[in-house]
Amino acid sequence: MLPIAHGIYRGLVNITRNSRGAFHTASAFRCKAKTSTEENDAAAPEGEGEDNTSSSAPDAKDRSKAIPVETSIRYLKSAAYKQTYGEDFVWTQYRRNHKGMYAPRKTRKTCIRQNRISTGNPCPICRDEYLVLDYRNTELLEQFISPHSGDVLSYSKTGLCQKSHLRLMVAVQQARDSGYLTYDVPFREYDYNEYYGKEQNQKA
Ligand SMILES: [Zn+2]
């Protein structure tokens, strides 16, 4: 009996040793990854989708820190953005969660309550804190404008929450007013009788 017990004990020791070794390498790798991302941080902010497994990592749902527009504009040109979204728009891969076959007519009122994401499936703008809606961030705004009509796409298509959609509409209007975005002025047919009067028009 004794040698068998000894054999089992040895096996257990080996298993724990191996697992410890694995843990060590995993943690070391995690540390390495962390330092490399920190180095990259200065050049380009990291996109969403990173896994914060360690307990000391910042809260992924915290939105109390305001990201400046300049950072967002740089982020849209960065490799991190490319890796996250590829060639797609930021809203292309997003799907709404709802019960039943048909989605509710309106999207949710807001994804962020008291500076924190209050839902498990935040909208395409709220889920990525580096996407800042601003009239200077034209590269982002253009993704929400239809190439056919020139109008802002509906929230039923993009899945934006009502708050983000309103802020998008405001930003697009501000961008058009200040010349950051161009748009076609709608064609209008003038009835000149309204300006010169009928009699004058008949004389001429
Ligand atoms: Zn939202």
Residues whose N, C-alpha, C, O or C-beta is under 5 A from the ligand:
A	BS01	ZN	T110 C111 C123 C126 C161 S164
